[in-house]
Amino acid sequence: MEYHVIDLAAHLARLGVFIIPQASASYLYSGVPRTERNTFPRLQQFIRQTGIELGSSAIDATYYLDEWHGVRPSVELVRADFSEAGHPASQPARPAVPEPAKATKPGMPDPLF
């Protein structure tokens, strides 16, 4: 599910930061002695299909592990630069309709609204 959400976000934004299960992250950072690259097959398939690379946020998510009530999930914070993947949201948007000319008197500042 997390990969579907990230793919949808790629069509809406240029950058994204997500909290995802640790097993789905491209780098294991939280609670491990040193950062490790994750080679999970579903992650590799996601990268091949979308071109989206998930970078490490370098934030240890285990800091608040004891604050969880009930289940204590292992999570990672990941960031994604969608402009590198070439998604439509990474391209500058062009207005569909040209803006109307503003009616101002010479020497008067443009109206705010």
MOJOJO-V437153 format. One line per field, one symbol per residue. ss: DSSP state (@ for helix, = for strand, . for the rest). A space follows every 50 residues. Layout:
# MOJOJO-V437153
ss=???
This chain:
# MOJOJO-V437153
ss=.@@@@@@@@@....=======@@@..==.......==...@@@@@@@@@@ ....==....@@@@@@@.......=======@@@@..@@@.......... .............
